[in-house]
Amino acid sequence: MQPVRLVLLLLIGSREGENDFVEFPSVEEALAYGRELHGDRRFQLEAIEDAAGRALMSYDELNDRCSSPYPMPLRRLAAG
């Protein structure tokens, strides 16, 4: 696994209109954090990039994935 960056467009504050980056060890972890931020008025999810700045996930795909319900893992109940 190579680290990835979640790209956020800042919507308020002194850096409004600038991008901020949050690094994660995997795309899955970046998506999980993106789900937490989705709909927050302070940020807009822009993309997921590799360490070299190449887009791994575009704006549309990122926002589609982060706005959909998080898939719940199936729990197995122990018999007994």
Phi, psi and omega in degrees: 000138175248148180295151177232163178239132171271123182263125181241133171271124180281128186257346179219166176095184184291340179256020181310133179090352178265160175268147172237155184232137175236125184267141180224155180286344181207162176297321182299320179289324176295319178295319179299317178292321177300323177297322179294324183273342185303128180090354177292133184285350181274339187226156168234129178287125185255311185188170166241129183239158170278180184297336180273359179089008177277134182293127174260335180212126183279173180308308185297311181295318180301312182289326175298314181292322183281340179269344179279152180300142179290129181294127181276131177291147177283132179261138177259129179266134178285131177284141176153000000 
